[in-house]
């Protein structure tokens, strides 16, 4: 793992660039309900499909992992245009509501490489944790929201120093 150029989060987890074993470990710590919420479905997609989606971001974008004794959360940034990327987060059930997702998102928003990018996150209507995560981000960067059929698309606008 390679360390990311941000300070460690206050929740005590180390944030680094994710590896494939990190991705698998976090997926295996998530309940079917957590995976269903993350992938906007009534039921969780099959494990192989979840891993295939996350492998694509690992391969084509950037994925961060939060770890303590073991990996507990992932945050992916998947480029899908010129200075535009889709965001995705997945936190192990036992570590939700402990600041892991917020620390991972803060690492992305604080990374110089994403200044002046447009970052998108599609959040399902019932995913209270993800909506809260974006509300927290709105304290740091401008955020706009658009209702879509399955939920809300949030658009985050990190900016460089004035």
HELIX and SHEET records of a PDB file:
HELIX    1   1 UNK A   20  UNK A   28  1                                   9    
HELIX    2   2 UNK A   32  UNK A   38  1                                   7    
HELIX    3   3 UNK A   47  UNK A   60  1                                  14    
HELIX    4   4 UNK A   93  UNK A   95  5                                   3    
HELIX    5   5 UNK A  100  UNK A  110  1                                  11    
HELIX    6   6 UNK A  112  UNK A  114  5                                   3    
HELIX    7   7 UNK A  128  UNK A  137  1                                  10    
SHEET    1   A 7 UNK A  14  UNK A  17  0                                        
SHEET    2   A 7 UNK A  62  UNK A  67 -1                                        
SHEET    3   A 7 UNK A  71  UNK A  81 -1                                        
SHEET    4   A 7 UNK A  84  UNK A  91 -1                                        
SHEET    5   A 7 UNK A 118  UNK A 124  1                                        
SHEET    6   A 7 UNK A 151  UNK A 157 -1                                        
SHEET    7   A 7 UNK A 142  UNK A 148 -1                                        
END                                                                             
